[in-house]
């Protein structure tokens, strides 16, 4: 079964719907230490404020006036659980960058948390894969009311952003904690940290192992931030090395021919682990920074050898195949672009705007300046940033999505403030409530679980 890390809008109906670098100015590189550690942060330059305003315009345009919820694609009210995390990220980063004042921030965040704390749950357990921003109800990808199951990866990302919200804005921590206390984790994660999604169709429920290298570890960080044992999903054990331009690129070892899930390496999970976690995920195993560096260097090396600008990640289209898994390495081949239907679509390879912004923030230098120059005009000043530029011919991929515009804001917030997540040992409402042995919630929270019995 095809189980990409994020639920996308699949039908044609659901998918209807400042210059980045004027005068040669691009994301200003910061000095990199001799050890390759993250460069120092600083205040955003004036051009970056304009780029941020362009991204924030998407949120302004696509926030439902009555509910405060944000659609996942421009002028489309459907949003996914992943998009709910995007919305939290966009609002937090907009405040960090001074795009909104304290009052607007409080109202926007309060409405988002208010929804998350009361929303319908798939099977009464976890957030549904999709909701409608106008009515706040569970829907299918066609926008019609339906319980279609949950994505463990999407839930993990939302968990991480709820934790970030509580850490950076303690006045909202109690309400973020109460969102998570409503959820039951018995079927989404086991005692050793393996992740499971569900697909619901009428009365039929299918449960499947979810996650592939990169996005699986990003999702695991979200569960680990709340105290779950994620030794399985946070591990890099299910990987092997491919030689690409002499560089040891790690990819998922699980065979897509037997699992039904594609094995693909994307830029974005590594970018998000850098921007949000500083390459130090809670509960993580291995050197995430070293793995991320290879994903970046392989793409830079392609440019140096072939003069082919490359910033690959997954994205969505208005027409079939709807889901595009635009990989650095996928299903056994470098630079393989795969559709949601499992077929290859070489013509859909793209320089991803969100990948460009993230790479420029994390790996500033000559190559990322070239990337920024390639996407600098890919925006509508009244609507936000486009998805990217097609490798074949250079035409724009003109979808405008919440994920891309939120990633732009995250990249600029990282440059101004550094990584967004910071471990906090102080117990909060969630910790105190779940530690009470006399009032067990029976929702398989970390304190209610046994030890992992795996050898």
Secondary structure, DSSP 8 states (H G I E B T S, - for coil): ----SS----STTTT----SSGGG--S------TT----------HHHHHHHHHHHHHHHHHB-TTT--B-SBTTB-EEEHHHHHHHHHHHHHHHHTTSS-HHHHHHHHHHHHHHHTT--EETTTEE-SEEETTT--BB-TTSSB------HHHHHHHHHHHHHHHHH-GGGHHHHHHHHHT---TTTB-TT--BEEEEEETTEEEEEE---TTHHHHHHHHHHTTT---TTTT---SEEEEEETTEEEEEE-S-HHHHSS--EE-SHHHHHHHHHHTT--TT--S-HHHHHHHHHHHHHHHHHHH--------EE-SSTT-EEEE-SEETTEET-EEETTS-B-GGG-EEEHHHHHHHHHHS-SHHHHHHHHHHTT-EETTTEE-SEEETTT--EE---BHHHHHHHHHHHHHHHH--S-----S--HHHHHHT-TTS---S--GGG-------
